[in-house]
Protein backbone atom coordinates (compact mmCIF):
# COMPACT_ATOMS: atom_id res chain seq x y z
CA UNK A 1 0.00 0.00 0.00
CA UNK A 2 1.28 3.44 -0.87
CA UNK A 3 1.51 6.02 1.87
CA UNK A 4 -0.92 8.91 2.00
CA UNK A 5 0.46 12.45 1.33
CA UNK A 6 1.19 13.08 5.02
CA UNK A 7 3.22 9.90 5.57
CA UNK A 8 4.89 9.76 2.13
CA UNK A 9 7.74 12.18 2.96
CA UNK A 10 8.74 9.84 5.81
CA UNK A 11 8.38 6.56 3.88
CA UNK A 12 6.65 6.69 0.49
CA UNK A 13 6.07 2.95 0.11
CA UNK A 14 4.77 2.17 3.58
CA UNK A 15 1.56 3.04 5.34
CA UNK A 16 0.68 1.99 8.89
CA UNK A 17 -2.59 0.18 9.38
CA UNK A 18 -4.89 2.45 11.36
CA UNK A 19 -8.28 1.00 12.12
CA UNK A 20 -11.52 2.78 12.82
CA UNK A 21 -12.84 1.77 16.27
CA UNK A 22 -15.76 -0.12 14.74
CA UNK A 23 -13.31 -2.33 12.79
CA UNK A 24 -11.08 -3.35 15.72
CA UNK A 25 -13.09 -6.50 16.45
CA UNK A 26 -12.56 -7.71 12.87
CA UNK A 27 -8.74 -7.48 13.05
CA UNK A 28 -6.83 -9.87 13.03
CA UNK A 29 -9.31 -12.67 13.75
CA UNK A 30 -11.18 -12.38 10.47
CA UNK A 31 -10.31 -13.96 7.13
CA UNK A 32 -7.32 -12.66 5.18
CA UNK A 33 -9.57 -11.09 2.55
CA UNK A 34 -11.40 -9.12 5.20
CA UNK A 35 -8.12 -8.03 6.76
CA UNK A 36 -7.03 -6.73 3.35
CA UNK A 37 -10.28 -4.78 3.08
CA UNK A 38 -9.50 -3.13 6.42
CA UNK A 39 -5.95 -2.25 5.37
CA UNK A 40 -6.86 0.87 3.42
CA UNK A 41 -4.96 4.15 3.34
CA UNK A 42 -6.07 6.31 6.23
CA UNK A 43 -7.07 9.87 5.35
CA UNK A 44 -4.18 12.29 5.82
CA UNK A 45 -6.75 14.86 6.95
CA UNK A 46 -7.39 12.76 10.06
CA UNK A 47 -3.68 12.34 10.93
CA UNK A 48 -0.85 14.34 12.47
CA UNK A 49 2.86 13.60 12.29
CA UNK A 50 4.67 14.74 15.40
CHARMM-style PDB file with segment names, atoms N, HN, CA, C and O in Angstrom:
ATOM      1  N   UNK     1       0.843  -1.166   0.000  1.00  0.00      PROA
ATOM      2  CA  UNK     1       0.000   0.000   0.000  1.00  0.00      PROA
ATOM      3  C   UNK     1       0.894   1.236   0.000  1.00  0.00      PROA
ATOM      4  O   UNK     1       1.870   1.308   0.746  1.00  0.00      PROA
ATOM      5  N   UNK     2       0.563   2.170  -0.813  1.00  0.00      PROA
ATOM      6  HN  UNK     2      -0.230   2.111  -1.419  1.00  0.00      PROA
ATOM      7  CA  UNK     2       1.277   3.443  -0.872  1.00  0.00      PROA
ATOM      8  C   UNK     2       0.853   4.327   0.294  1.00  0.00      PROA
ATOM      9  O   UNK     2      -0.294   4.292   0.740  1.00  0.00      PROA
ATOM     10  N   UNK     3       1.784   5.101   0.763  1.00  0.00      PROA
ATOM     11  HN  UNK     3       2.715   5.129   0.401  1.00  0.00      PROA
ATOM     12  CA  UNK     3       1.508   6.017   1.866  1.00  0.00      PROA
ATOM     13  C   UNK     3       0.627   7.170   1.401  1.00  0.00      PROA
ATOM     14  O   UNK     3       0.642   7.544   0.228  1.00  0.00      PROA
ATOM     15  N   UNK     4      -0.140   7.728   2.335  1.00  0.00      PROA
ATOM     16  HN  UNK     4      -0.152   7.423   3.288  1.00  0.00      PROA
ATOM     17  CA  UNK     4      -0.922   8.915   2.003  1.00  0.00      PROA
ATOM     18  C   UNK     4       0.017  10.127   1.957  1.00  0.00      PROA
ATOM     19  O   UNK     4       1.175   9.996   2.355  1.00  0.00      PROA
ATOM     20  N   UNK     5      -0.425  11.282   1.496  1.00  0.00      PROA
ATOM     21  HN  UNK     5      -1.365  11.388   1.173  1.00  0.00      PROA
ATOM     22  CA  UNK     5       0.458  12.446   1.331  1.00  0.00      PROA
ATOM     23  C   UNK     5       1.153  12.907   2.617  1.00  0.00      PROA
ATOM     24  O   UNK     5       2.231  13.498   2.550  1.00  0.00      PROA
ATOM     25  N   UNK     6       0.568  12.654   3.763  1.00  0.00      PROA
ATOM     26  HN  UNK     6      -0.308  12.174   3.817  1.00  0.00      PROA
ATOM     27  CA  UNK     6       1.187  13.077   5.020  1.00  0.00      PROA
ATOM     28  C   UNK     6       2.352  12.164   5.411  1.00  0.00      PROA
ATOM     29  O   UNK     6       3.370  12.638   5.917  1.00  0.00      PROA
ATOM     30  N   UNK     7       2.206  10.878   5.181  1.00  0.00      PROA
ATOM     31  HN  UNK     7       1.379  10.493   4.770  1.00  0.00      PROA
ATOM     32  CA  UNK     7       3.221   9.900   5.567  1.00  0.00      PROA
ATOM     33  C   UNK     7       4.294   9.737   4.491  1.00  0.00      PROA
ATOM     34  O   UNK     7       5.426   9.374   4.811  1.00  0.00      PROA
ATOM     35  N   UNK     8       3.971   9.991   3.245  1.00  0.00      PROA
ATOM     36  HN  UNK     8       3.051  10.286   2.985  1.00  0.00      PROA
ATOM     37  CA  UNK     8       4.888   9.758   2.126  1.00  0.00      PROA
ATOM     38  C   UNK     8       6.269  10.400   2.285  1.00  0.00      PROA
ATOM     39  O   UNK     8       7.256   9.757   1.929  1.00  0.00      PROA
ATOM     40  N   UNK     9       6.396  11.626   2.796  1.00  0.00      PROA
ATOM     41  HN  UNK     9       5.594  12.148   3.085  1.00  0.00      PROA
ATOM     42  CA  UNK     9       7.742  12.182   2.958  1.00  0.00      PROA
ATOM     43  C   UNK     9       8.612  11.387   3.937  1.00  0.00      PROA
ATOM     44  O   UNK     9       9.839  11.453   3.863  1.00  0.00      PROA
ATOM     45  N   UNK    10       7.998  10.648   4.841  1.00  0.00      PROA
ATOM     46  HN  UNK    10       7.001  10.595   4.901  1.00  0.00      PROA
ATOM     47  CA  UNK    10       8.745   9.842   5.806  1.00  0.00      PROA
ATOM     48  C   UNK    10       9.106   8.496   5.191  1.00  0.00      PROA
ATOM     49  O   UNK    10      10.246   8.047   5.302  1.00  0.00      PROA
ATOM     50  N   UNK    11       8.136   7.852   4.543  1.00  0.00      PROA
ATOM     51  HN  UNK    11       7.210   8.218   4.453  1.00  0.00      PROA
ATOM     52  CA  UNK    11       8.377   6.565   3.884  1.00  0.00      PROA
ATOM     53  C   UNK    11       7.304   6.392   2.817  1.00  0.00      PROA
ATOM     54  O   UNK    11       6.166   6.044   3.131  1.00  0.00      PROA
ATOM     55  N   UNK    12       7.659   6.634   1.563  1.00  0.00      PROA
ATOM     56  HN  UNK    12       8.584   6.917   1.308  1.00  0.00      PROA
ATOM     57  CA  UNK    12       6.651   6.692   0.491  1.00  0.00      PROA
ATOM     58  C   UNK    12       5.997   5.368   0.143  1.00  0.00      PROA
ATOM     59  O   UNK    12       4.911   5.356  -0.437  1.00  0.00      PROA
ATOM     60  N   UNK    13       6.631   4.248   0.483  1.00  0.00      PROA
ATOM     61  HN  UNK    13       7.513   4.257   0.954  1.00  0.00      PROA
ATOM     62  CA  UNK    13       6.071   2.952   0.106  1.00  0.00      PROA
ATOM     63  C   UNK    13       5.448   2.206   1.277  1.00  0.00      PROA
ATOM     64  O   UNK    13       5.077   1.041   1.139  1.00  0.00      PROA
ATOM     65  N   UNK    14       5.331   2.852   2.412  1.00  0.00      PROA
ATOM     66  HN  UNK    14       5.633   3.799   2.525  1.00  0.00      PROA
ATOM     67  CA  UNK    14       4.767   2.174   3.582  1.00  0.00      PROA
ATOM     68  C   UNK    14       3.673   3.027   4.203  1.00  0.00      PROA
ATOM     69  O   UNK    14       3.754   4.255   4.232  1.00  0.00      PROA
ATOM     70  N   UNK    15       2.668   2.357   4.690  1.00  0.00      PROA
ATOM     71  HN  UNK    15       2.602   1.359   4.667  1.00  0.00      PROA
ATOM     72  CA  UNK    15       1.561   3.042   5.341  1.00  0.00      PROA
ATOM     73  C   UNK    15       1.138   2.199   6.532  1.00  0.00      PROA
ATOM     74  O   UNK    15       0.819   1.022   6.365  1.00  0.00      PROA
ATOM     75  N   UNK    16       1.128   2.775   7.736  1.00  0.00      PROA
ATOM     76  HN  UNK    16       1.387   3.732   7.872  1.00  0.00      PROA
ATOM     77  CA  UNK    16       0.682   1.987   8.886  1.00  0.00      PROA
ATOM     78  C   UNK    16      -0.803   1.648   8.764  1.00  0.00      PROA
ATOM     79  O   UNK    16      -1.576   2.392   8.160  1.00  0.00      PROA
ATOM     80  N   UNK    17      -1.177   0.540   9.334  1.00  0.00      PROA
ATOM     81  HN  UNK    17      -0.549  -0.065   9.825  1.00  0.00      PROA
ATOM     82  CA  UNK    17      -2.590   0.178   9.380  1.00  0.00      PROA
ATOM     83  C   UNK    17      -3.203   0.888  10.576  1.00  0.00      PROA
ATOM     84  O   UNK    17      -2.792   0.670  11.716  1.00  0.00      PROA
ATOM     85  N   UNK    18      -4.172   1.724  10.315  1.00  0.00      PROA
ATOM     86  HN  UNK    18      -4.506   1.900   9.390  1.00  0.00      PROA
ATOM     87  CA  UNK    18      -4.891   2.450  11.358  1.00  0.00      PROA
ATOM     88  C   UNK    18      -6.361   2.090  11.202  1.00  0.00      PROA
ATOM     89  O   UNK    18      -6.978   2.382  10.177  1.00  0.00      PROA
ATOM     90  N   UNK    19      -6.908   1.462  12.211  1.00  0.00      PROA
ATOM     91  HN  UNK    19      -6.407   1.224  13.043  1.00  0.00      PROA
ATOM     92  CA  UNK    19      -8.284   0.996  12.122  1.00  0.00      PROA
ATOM     93  C   UNK    19      -9.248   1.982  12.760  1.00  0.00      PROA
ATOM     94  O   UNK    19      -8.923   2.658  13.736  1.00  0.00      PROA
ATOM     95  N   UNK    20     -10.423   2.045  12.192  1.00  0.00      PROA
ATOM     96  HN  UNK    20     -10.687   1.495  11.399  1.00  0.00      PROA
ATOM     97  CA  UNK    20     -11.516   2.776  12.824  1.00  0.00      PROA
ATOM     98  C   UNK    20     -11.992   1.927  14.007  1.00  0.00      PROA
ATOM     99  O   UNK    20     -11.954   0.699  13.928  1.00  0.00      PROA
ATOM    100  N   UNK    21     -12.432   2.547  15.089  1.00  0.00      PROA
ATOM    101  HN  UNK    21     -12.462   3.544  15.153  1.00  0.00      PROA
ATOM    102  CA  UNK    21     -12.842   1.775  16.274  1.00  0.00      PROA
ATOM    103  C   UNK    21     -13.844   0.656  15.964  1.00  0.00      PROA
ATOM    104  O   UNK    21     -13.779  -0.417  16.563  1.00  0.00      PROA
ATOM    105  N   UNK    22     -14.750   0.897  15.051  1.00  0.00      PROA
ATOM    106  HN  UNK    22     -14.803   1.769  14.564  1.00  0.00      PROA
ATOM    107  CA  UNK    22     -15.759  -0.121  14.737  1.00  0.00      PROA
ATOM    108  C   UNK    22     -15.176  -1.330  14.016  1.00  0.00      PROA
ATOM    109  O   UNK    22     -15.837  -2.365  13.927  1.00  0.00      PROA
ATOM    110  N   UNK    23     -13.946  -1.225  13.495  1.00  0.00      PROA
ATOM    111  HN  UNK    23     -13.409  -0.385  13.567  1.00  0.00      PROA
ATOM    112  CA  UNK    23     -13.311  -2.333  12.786  1.00  0.00      PROA
ATOM    113  C   UNK    23     -12.348  -3.137  13.656  1.00  0.00      PROA
ATOM    114  O   UNK    23     -11.851  -4.175  13.219  1.00  0.00      PROA
ATOM    115  N   UNK    24     -12.079  -2.686  14.862  1.00  0.00      PROA
ATOM    116  HN  UNK    24     -12.482  -1.843  15.218  1.00  0.00      PROA
ATOM    117  CA  UNK    24     -11.082  -3.349  15.716  1.00  0.00      PROA
ATOM    118  C   UNK    24     -11.434  -4.804  16.013  1.00  0.00      PROA
ATOM    119  O   UNK    24     -10.536  -5.639  16.114  1.00  0.00      PROA
ATOM    120  N   UNK    25     -12.705  -5.123  16.154  1.00  0.00      PROA
ATOM    121  HN  UNK    25     -13.435  -4.445  16.072  1.00  0.00      PROA
ATOM    122  CA  UNK    25     -13.095  -6.501  16.447  1.00  0.00      PROA
ATOM    123  C   UNK    25     -12.875  -7.431  15.261  1.00  0.00      PROA
ATOM    124  O   UNK    25     -12.796  -8.646  15.444  1.00  0.00      PROA
ATOM    125  N   UNK    26     -12.775  -6.895  14.064  1.00  0.00      PROA
ATOM    126  HN  UNK    26     -12.839  -5.908  13.915  1.00  0.00      PROA
ATOM    127  CA  UNK    26     -12.564  -7.715  12.866  1.00  0.00      PROA
ATOM    128  C   UNK    26     -11.088  -8.022  12.636  1.00  0.00      PROA
ATOM    129  O   UNK    26     -10.774  -8.899  11.832  1.00  0.00      PROA
ATOM    130  N   UNK    27     -10.180  -7.338  13.306  1.00  0.00      PROA
ATOM    131  HN  UNK    27     -10.435  -6.625  13.959  1.00  0.00      PROA
ATOM    132  CA  UNK    27      -8.743  -7.484  13.054  1.00  0.00      PROA
ATOM    133  C   UNK    27      -8.090  -8.104  14.264  1.00  0.00      PROA
ATOM    134  O   UNK    27      -8.392  -7.642  15.364  1.00  0.00      PROA
ATOM    135  N   UNK    28      -7.244  -9.084  14.186  1.00  0.00      PROA
ATOM    136  HN  UNK    28      -6.999  -9.460  13.292  1.00  0.00      PROA
ATOM    137  CA  UNK    28      -6.829  -9.873  13.034  1.00  0.00      PROA
ATOM    138  C   UNK    28      -7.546 -11.209  12.956  1.00  0.00      PROA
ATOM    139  O   UNK    28      -7.094 -12.101  12.238  1.00  0.00      PROA
ATOM    140  N   UNK    29      -8.645 -11.373  13.669  1.00  0.00      PROA
ATOM    141  HN  UNK    29      -9.012 -10.649  14.252  1.00  0.00      PROA
ATOM    142  CA  UNK    29      -9.307 -12.670  13.750  1.00  0.00      PROA
ATOM    143  C   UNK    29     -10.105 -13.054  12.515  1.00  0.00      PROA
ATOM    144  O   UNK    29     -10.484 -14.216  12.364  1.00  0.00      PROA
ATOM    145  N   UNK    30     -10.361 -12.120  11.646  1.00  0.00      PROA
ATOM    146  HN  UNK    30     -10.053 -11.176  11.768  1.00  0.00      PROA
ATOM    147  CA  UNK    30     -11.182 -12.383  10.469  1.00  0.00      PROA
ATOM    148  C   UNK    30     -10.348 -13.012   9.355  1.00  0.00      PROA
ATOM    149  O   UNK    30      -9.131 -13.146   9.488  1.00  0.00      PROA
ATOM    150  N   UNK    31     -10.981 -13.388   8.287  1.00  0.00      PROA
ATOM    151  HN  UNK    31     -11.970 -13.280   8.179  1.00  0.00      PROA
ATOM    152  CA  UNK    31     -10.305 -13.965   7.131  1.00  0.00      PROA
ATOM    153  C   UNK    31      -9.317 -12.979   6.524  1.00  0.00      PROA
ATOM    154  O   UNK    31      -9.447 -11.768   6.704  1.00  0.00      PROA
ATOM    155  N   UNK    32      -8.334 -13.498   5.809  1.00  0.00      PROA
ATOM    156  HN  UNK    32      -8.228 -14.482   5.663  1.00  0.00      PROA
ATOM    157  CA  UNK    32      -7.318 -12.656   5.182  1.00  0.00      PROA
ATOM    158  C   UNK    32      -7.940 -11.635   4.247  1.00  0.00      PROA
ATOM    159  O   UNK    32      -7.511 -10.481   4.228  1.00  0.00      PROA
ATOM    160  N   UNK    33      -8.931 -12.026   3.478  1.00  0.00      PROA
ATOM    161  HN  UNK    33      -9.279 -12.963   3.494  1.00  0.00      PROA
ATOM    162  CA  UNK    33      -9.566 -11.091   2.546  1.00  0.00      PROA
ATOM    163  C   UNK    33     -10.184  -9.921   3.293  1.00  0.00      PROA
ATOM    164  O   UNK    33     -10.093  -8.778   2.846  1.00  0.00      PROA
ATOM    165  N   UNK    34     -10.807 -10.198   4.418  1.00  0.00      PROA
ATOM    166  HN  UNK    34     -10.881 -11.127   4.781  1.00  0.00      PROA
ATOM    167  CA  UNK    34     -11.399  -9.121   5.205  1.00  0.00      PROA
ATOM    168  C   UNK    34     -10.326  -8.230   5.799  1.00  0.00      PROA
ATOM    169  O   UNK    34     -10.499  -7.014   5.868  1.00  0.00      PROA
ATOM    170  N   UNK    35      -9.221  -8.820   6.227  1.00  0.00      PROA
ATOM    171  HN  UNK    35      -9.081  -9.809   6.171  1.00  0.00      PROA
ATOM    172  CA  UNK    35      -8.115  -8.027   6.756  1.00  0.00      PROA
ATOM    173  C   UNK    35      -7.577  -7.098   5.676  1.00  0.00      PROA
ATOM    174  O   UNK    35      -7.239  -5.950   5.964  1.00  0.00      PROA
ATOM    175  N   UNK    36      -7.492  -7.570   4.454  1.00  0.00      PROA
ATOM    176  HN  UNK    36      -7.766  -8.503   4.220  1.00  0.00      PROA
ATOM    177  CA  UNK    36      -7.025  -6.728   3.346  1.00  0.00      PROA
ATOM    178  C   UNK    36      -8.005  -5.590   3.076  1.00  0.00      PROA
ATOM    179  O   UNK    36      -7.590  -4.487   2.722  1.00  0.00      PROA
ATOM    180  N   UNK    37      -9.293  -5.849   3.238  1.00  0.00      PROA
ATOM    181  HN  UNK    37      -9.630  -6.745   3.525  1.00  0.00      PROA
ATOM    182  CA  UNK    37     -10.284  -4.782   3.082  1.00  0.00      PROA
ATOM    183  C   UNK    37     -10.072  -3.692   4.128  1.00  0.00      PROA
ATOM    184  O   UNK    37     -10.240  -2.508   3.837  1.00  0.00      PROA
ATOM    185  N   UNK    38      -9.706  -4.089   5.334  1.00  0.00      PROA
ATOM    186  HN  UNK    38      -9.570  -5.051   5.570  1.00  0.00      PROA
ATOM    187  CA  UNK    38      -9.500  -3.128   6.415  1.00  0.00      PROA
ATOM    188  C   UNK    38      -8.211  -2.334   6.234  1.00  0.00      PROA
ATOM    189  O   UNK    38      -8.103  -1.212   6.729  1.00  0.00      PROA
ATOM    190  N   UNK    39      -7.249  -2.895   5.541  1.00  0.00      PROA
ATOM    191  HN  UNK    39      -7.338  -3.806   5.139  1.00  0.00      PROA
ATOM    192  CA  UNK    39      -5.946  -2.250   5.373  1.00  0.00      PROA
ATOM    193  C   UNK    39      -5.995  -1.257   4.213  1.00  0.00      PROA
ATOM    194  O   UNK    39      -5.375  -1.467   3.171  1.00  0.00      PROA
ATOM    195  N   UNK    40      -6.728  -0.194   4.408  1.00  0.00      PROA
ATOM    196  HN  UNK    40      -7.232  -0.023   5.255  1.00  0.00      PROA
ATOM    197  CA  UNK    40      -6.860   0.872   3.417  1.00  0.00      PROA
ATOM    198  C   UNK    40      -6.108   2.104   3.897  1.00  0.00      PROA
ATOM    199  O   UNK    40      -5.940   2.306   5.100  1.00  0.00      PROA
ATOM    200  N   UNK    41      -5.661   2.917   2.966  1.00  0.00      PROA
ATOM    201  HN  UNK    41      -5.798   2.752   1.989  1.00  0.00      PROA
ATOM    202  CA  UNK    41      -4.957   4.146   3.340  1.00  0.00      PROA
ATOM    203  C   UNK    41      -5.868   5.013   4.202  1.00  0.00      PROA
ATOM    204  O   UNK    41      -7.026   5.256   3.861  1.00  0.00      PROA
ATOM    205  N   UNK    42      -5.333   5.466   5.303  1.00  0.00      PROA
ATOM    206  HN  UNK    42      -4.392   5.270   5.580  1.00  0.00      PROA
ATOM    207  CA  UNK    42      -6.071   6.314   6.230  1.00  0.00      PROA
ATOM    208  C   UNK    42      -5.991   7.747   5.730  1.00  0.00      PROA
ATOM    209  O   UNK    42      -4.945   8.163   5.231  1.00  0.00      PROA
ATOM    210  N   UNK    43      -7.035   8.489   5.847  1.00  0.00      PROA
ATOM    211  HN  UNK    43      -7.885   8.152   6.252  1.00  0.00      PROA
ATOM    212  CA  UNK    43      -7.075   9.865   5.354  1.00  0.00      PROA
ATOM    213  C   UNK    43      -6.012  10.724   6.032  1.00  0.00      PROA
ATOM    214  O   UNK    43      -5.930  10.757   7.260  1.00  0.00      PROA
ATOM    215  N   UNK    44      -5.207  11.410   5.247  1.00  0.00      PROA
ATOM    216  HN  UNK    44      -5.274  11.382   4.249  1.00  0.00      PROA
ATOM    217  CA  UNK    44      -4.183  12.289   5.818  1.00  0.00      PROA
ATOM    218  C   UNK    44      -4.819  13.457   6.566  1.00  0.00      PROA
ATOM    219  O   UNK    44      -4.174  14.070   7.417  1.00  0.00      PROA
ATOM    220  N   UNK    45      -6.060  13.768   6.261  1.00  0.00      PROA
ATOM    221  HN  UNK    45      -6.584  13.270   5.570  1.00  0.00      PROA
ATOM    222  CA  UNK    45      -6.753  14.858   6.951  1.00  0.00      PROA
ATOM    223  C   UNK    45      -7.093  14.498   8.394  1.00  0.00      PROA
ATOM    224  O   UNK    45      -7.354  15.381   9.211  1.00  0.00      PROA
ATOM    225  N   UNK    46      -7.089  13.207   8.709  1.00  0.00      PROA
ATOM    226  HN  UNK    46      -6.876  12.490   8.046  1.00  0.00      PROA
ATOM    227  CA  UNK    46      -7.394  12.758  10.064  1.00  0.00      PROA
ATOM    228  C   UNK    46      -6.138  12.442  10.869  1.00  0.00      PROA
ATOM    229  O   UNK    46      -6.234  11.965  12.000  1.00  0.00      PROA
ATOM    230  N   UNK    47      -4.951  12.706  10.295  1.00  0.00      PROA
ATOM    231  HN  UNK    47      -4.873  13.094   9.376  1.00  0.00      PROA
ATOM    232  CA  UNK    47      -3.684  12.345  10.930  1.00  0.00      PROA
ATOM    233  C   UNK    47      -2.832  13.566  11.242  1.00  0.00      PROA
ATOM    234  O   UNK    47      -3.007  14.641  10.668  1.00  0.00      PROA
ATOM    235  N   UNK    48      -1.899  13.363  12.174  1.00  0.00      PROA
ATOM    236  HN  UNK    48      -1.756  12.490  12.640  1.00  0.00      PROA
ATOM    237  CA  UNK    48      -0.852  14.336  12.473  1.00  0.00      PROA
ATOM    238  C   UNK    48       0.458  13.579  12.573  1.00  0.00      PROA
ATOM    239  O   UNK    48       0.489  12.459  13.082  1.00  0.00      PROA
ATOM    240  N   UNK    49       1.531  14.170  12.097  1.00  0.00      PROA
ATOM    241  HN  UNK    49       1.506  15.080  11.683  1.00  0.00      PROA
ATOM    242  CA  UNK    49       2.859  13.604  12.287  1.00  0.00      PROA
ATOM    243  C   UNK    49       3.583  14.510  13.257  1.00  0.00      PROA
ATOM    244  O   UNK    49       3.756  15.703  13.007  1.00  0.00      PROA
ATOM    245  N   UNK    50       4.001  13.932  14.363  1.00  0.00      PROA
ATOM    246  HN  UNK    50       3.860  12.963  14.566  1.00  0.00      PROA
ATOM    247  CA  UNK    50       4.667  14.736  15.404  1.00  0.00      PROA
ATOM    248  C   UNK    50       6.174  14.599  15.320  1.00  0.00      PROA
ATOM    249  OT1 UNK    50       6.894  15.203  16.115  1.00  0.00      PROA
TER     250      UNK     50
END
